[in-house]
């Protein structure tokens, strides 16, 4: 396998660097032809491969997060104020 290719599934594809990680890139193909119109579509484009499920991490809640969650659970307080134009009591959201 050449330095500028990567094995993906059962095929080799050109390499593309994304955030320092080597990932497969599609082969050069006709851009004026829609992908589903290619006769050998699987040879041009790599298919996604799902990884195994990662273990769930325990959620850690810091003081700021806990305070925000508590404030979110509280019933909002309604502020009332006098409108200077209509001289009526209004509710501030």
C-alpha angles and dihedrals in degrees: 000000000000123000092247096052134069131203111240116180104319097332137072119235135181115270126248121188113224116177089338093306122117111234132170119264127201118260119252107279140163107289093196090063121075114243094244090055093064112104095218100034095158091058093057103041128046116229122230116257117205119223126223116278112274119232114261115256121226109249113241117205118201125201095266092050091048091050091050093049091049092050090050091056094051121096109253115250117235118227120207123200138171115251109230091211104045097024089224129127112256131190116237113214 
